[in-house]
Amino acid sequence: MVISSTWDPSELGLRAVRTLLTIVGPCISASGFLPYMLATFRGTIRPRVASWATWSLVTGIATVAAFSDGAYASGALTAVATACELAILGFALHKGQWTYTWIDGSSQGISLAGMVGWLSTSNAIWAIVFSIIADFFGAVPTFHNGWTAPQDENWAPYVVSGAGAAVSFLAVKDVTVVSAAFPAYVAVFGPCLGSMIILRQRRARRAAAAGLPAAREQPAGVERRGVEIS
């Protein structure tokens, strides 16, 4: 009996592990989005719709690009993220408790420019660079929200999605800029954003316990409830 030399038990095991990680990574990310979606639906937090609209567009395009290039680990991660982001965006719009300021508009403008560059280039590496630029500037309104009004944010989706992205990164077979850059970016940036929100929330709680006024720096003309553009 001759066993084919192309059959490698170790490679078969690695393939099974990568398949498992491809499934586990997006599941971890989704578990972080669920509390945020519930809080948005209940109206206990106020997501910046500019960020979630931009993120859903970026990850949606990234999903199509990843699956087209055979980068299934990255594609599965961004597909789950897109579905969760659209749900959060829908809940935020439905509740009608959102604002749109010059920070939202300018950051979205830069993000859209990044997406235009992404879709216009035929260079795969530049496409990834532009997609990361678009995603990063899409986060600016949320960063501002977390800094000035931390009680309106929740750290969970950012930290947990970073963990999910790290798992998805481990599932990448051939580590290249195209296949691994976006999961690596999310794995670093998500926890950084979430950690900032945690620290600002702790500071706000300490200030409240000491009887000091909360550091809420909403832009002029923005109300706590309802929709207002300034």
C-alpha positions as CSV (number, residue, x, y, z in Angstrom):
1,M,0.0,0.0,0.0
2,V,1.4,3.3,-1.0
3,I,0.5,6.5,0.8
4,S,0.6,9.6,-1.3
5,S,3.5,11.9,-0.4
6,T,1.2,14.9,-0.8
7,W,-0.8,13.9,2.3
8,D,0.6,15.6,5.4
9,P,-1.1,15.0,8.7
10,S,0.4,18.2,10.2
11,E,-0.9,20.3,7.4
12,L,-4.3,18.7,7.8
13,G,-4.3,19.6,11.5
14,L,-3.2,23.2,10.8
15,R,-6.0,23.5,8.2
16,A,-8.5,22.4,10.7
17,V,-7.2,24.9,13.3
18,R,-7.3,27.7,10.8
19,T,-10.9,26.8,9.9
20,L,-11.9,26.8,13.6
21,L,-10.2,30.2,14.1
22,T,-12.0,31.5,11.0
23,I,-15.3,30.7,12.7
24,V,-14.4,31.6,16.3
25,G,-13.0,35.1,15.4
26,P,-16.2,36.5,14.0
27,C,-18.2,34.9,16.8
28,I,-16.1,36.6,19.4
29,S,-16.5,39.9,17.6
30,A,-20.3,39.5,17.4
31,S,-20.5,38.8,21.2
32,G,-19.0,42.3,21.7
33,F,-21.5,44.0,19.5
34,L,-24.6,42.4,21.1
35,P,-24.5,44.5,24.4
36,Y,-24.0,47.6,22.3
37,M,-27.0,46.8,20.1
38,L,-29.2,46.1,23.1
39,A,-28.1,49.4,24.8
40,T,-28.7,51.3,21.6
41,F,-32.1,49.8,21.3
42,R,-33.0,50.7,24.9
43,G,-31.7,54.2,24.4
44,T,-29.1,54.0,27.2
45,I,-26.2,55.0,24.9
46,R,-26.0,57.3,22.0
47,P,-23.9,56.0,19.1
48,R,-22.5,58.5,16.6
49,V,-24.3,57.5,13.5
50,A,-21.6,59.0,11.3
51,S,-19.1,56.4,12.6
52,W,-21.5,53.5,12.2
53,A,-22.6,54.5,8.8
54,T,-19.0,54.8,7.6
55,W,-17.9,51.6,9.3
56,S,-20.7,49.6,7.8
57,L,-19.8,50.9,4.3
58,V,-16.1,50.2,4.8
59,T,-16.5,46.7,6.2
60,G,-19.1,45.9,3.5
61,I,-16.7,46.8,0.7
62,A,-13.9,45.0,2.5
63,T,-16.1,41.9,2.8
64,V,-16.7,41.7,-0.9
65,A,-13.0,42.4,-1.6
66,A,-11.8,39.8,0.9
67,F,-14.0,37.0,-0.5
68,S,-13.1,37.9,-4.0
69,D,-9.4,37.5,-3.2
70,G,-10.0,34.2,-1.3
71,A,-9.1,35.8,2.1
72,Y,-11.9,34.0,3.9
73,A,-10.8,34.6,7.5
74,S,-10.7,38.4,6.9
75,G,-14.0,38.2,4.9
76,A,-15.8,36.3,7.6
77,L,-14.7,38.9,10.2
78,T,-15.8,41.9,8.2
79,A,-19.1,40.2,7.1
80,V,-20.1,39.8,10.8
81,A,-19.0,43.3,11.6
82,T,-21.0,44.8,8.7
83,A,-24.2,43.0,9.9
84,C,-23.7,44.3,13.4
85,E,-22.8,47.8,12.4
86,L,-25.9,48.1,10.2
87,A,-28.1,46.9,13.1
88,I,-26.6,49.5,15.4
89,L,-27.0,52.2,12.8
90,G,-30.7,51.2,12.3
91,F,-31.4,51.2,16.0
92,A,-29.7,54.6,16.5
93,L,-31.7,56.1,13.6
94,H,-34.9,54.5,14.9
95,K,-34.4,55.9,18.4
96,G,-33.9,59.4,17.0
97,Q,-31.2,60.2,19.6
98,W,-28.3,61.2,17.5
99,T,-26.4,64.3,16.5
100,Y,-24.4,65.4,13.4
101,T,-21.8,68.1,13.8
102,W,-18.9,69.5,11.8
103,I,-16.7,66.8,13.3
104,D,-19.0,64.1,11.9
105,G,-19.1,65.8,8.5
106,S,-15.4,66.4,8.1
107,S,-14.3,62.9,9.3
108,Q,-16.9,61.3,7.0
109,G,-15.6,63.4,4.1
110,I,-12.0,62.1,4.7
111,S,-13.4,58.6,5.0
112,L,-15.3,58.9,1.8
113,A,-12.1,60.2,0.1
114,G,-10.3,57.2,1.4
115,M,-13.0,54.9,0.0
116,V,-12.7,56.6,-3.4
117,G,-9.0,56.0,-3.4
118,W,-9.6,52.4,-2.3
119,L,-12.0,51.7,-5.1
120,S,-10.0,53.6,-7.7
121,T,-6.6,51.9,-7.3
122,S,-5.6,48.6,-8.9
123,N,-2.8,48.1,-6.3
124,A,-4.0,45.7,-3.6
125,I,-1.7,47.2,-1.0
126,W,-2.8,50.7,-1.6
127,A,-6.4,49.5,-1.4
128,I,-5.8,48.2,2.1
129,V,-4.1,51.4,3.1
130,F,-7.0,53.5,1.9
131,S,-9.5,51.1,3.6
132,I,-7.7,51.6,6.9
133,I,-7.6,55.3,6.5
134,A,-11.4,55.3,5.7
135,D,-12.1,53.2,8.8
136,F,-9.8,55.2,11.1
137,F,-11.4,58.6,10.3
138,G,-14.8,57.0,10.5
139,A,-13.9,56.4,14.2
140,V,-13.2,60.1,14.9
141,P,-16.8,61.0,15.9
142,T,-16.9,58.0,18.2
143,F,-13.6,58.9,19.8
144,H,-14.9,62.4,20.3
145,N,-18.1,61.1,21.8
146,G,-16.2,58.7,24.1
147,W,-13.9,61.5,25.3
148,T,-16.5,64.2,25.9
149,A,-19.5,62.1,26.8
150,P,-18.3,58.7,27.9
151,Q,-21.6,57.8,29.4
152,D,-23.0,57.8,25.9
153,E,-20.6,55.0,24.8
154,N,-19.9,51.4,25.6
155,W,-16.4,49.9,25.4
156,A,-17.5,46.3,24.7
157,P,-17.7,46.2,20.9
158,Y,-14.3,47.8,20.4
159,V,-12.3,45.7,22.9
160,V,-14.0,42.4,22.0
161,S,-13.9,43.0,18.3
162,G,-10.2,43.6,18.7
163,A,-9.9,40.2,20.3
164,G,-11.9,38.6,17.5
165,A,-9.7,40.3,14.9
166,A,-6.6,38.9,16.7
167,V,-8.1,35.4,16.5
168,S,-8.9,36.0,12.8
169,F,-5.4,37.1,12.2
170,L,-4.1,33.8,13.5
171,A,-6.3,32.1,11.0
172,V,-4.5,33.7,8.0
173,K,-2.5,31.0,6.2
174,D,-0.3,33.3,4.1
175,V,0.4,36.5,6.0
176,T,0.6,39.3,3.5
177,V,-0.4,43.0,3.7
178,V,-3.6,42.2,1.7
179,S,-4.7,39.3,3.9
180,A,-3.6,40.4,7.3
181,A,-3.4,44.2,7.5
182,F,-7.0,44.9,8.2
183,P,-7.5,42.3,11.0
184,A,-4.2,43.5,12.5
185,Y,-5.4,47.1,12.4
186,V,-8.7,46.2,14.2
187,A,-6.8,44.1,16.7
188,V,-4.8,47.1,17.8
189,F,-7.1,50.0,17.3
190,G,-10.3,48.5,18.8
191,P,-8.8,47.9,22.3
192,C,-7.2,51.3,22.2
193,L,-10.5,53.0,21.6
194,G,-12.3,50.8,24.1
195,S,-9.6,51.5,26.7
196,M,-10.0,55.2,26.3
197,I,-13.8,54.9,26.9
198,I,-13.2,52.8,30.0
199,L,-10.7,55.4,31.4
200,R,-13.0,58.3,30.7
201,Q,-16.0,56.5,32.3
202,R,-14.0,55.8,35.4
203,R,-12.9,59.5,35.6
204,A,-16.5,60.6,35.2
205,R,-17.6,58.2,38.0
206,R,-14.9,59.5,40.3
207,A,-15.9,63.1,39.6
208,A,-19.5,62.2,40.4
209,A,-18.6,60.5,43.6
210,A,-16.6,63.6,44.6
211,G,-19.5,65.9,43.8
212,L,-17.8,67.5,40.9
213,P,-19.7,68.4,37.7
214,A,-19.4,65.8,34.9
215,A,-17.1,66.7,32.0
216,R,-19.6,66.8,29.3
217,E,-18.5,68.9,26.4
218,Q,-21.3,68.6,23.9
219,P,-21.0,71.0,21.0
220,A,-23.2,74.1,21.2
221,G,-26.7,73.6,19.9
222,V,-26.8,69.9,20.6
223,E,-29.6,68.6,22.8
224,R,-29.7,65.4,24.9
225,R,-32.6,64.0,23.0
226,G,-33.8,64.3,19.5
227,V,-31.9,65.0,16.3
228,E,-30.1,68.2,15.7
229,I,-27.5,69.2,13.1
230,S,-25.0,72.0,13.9
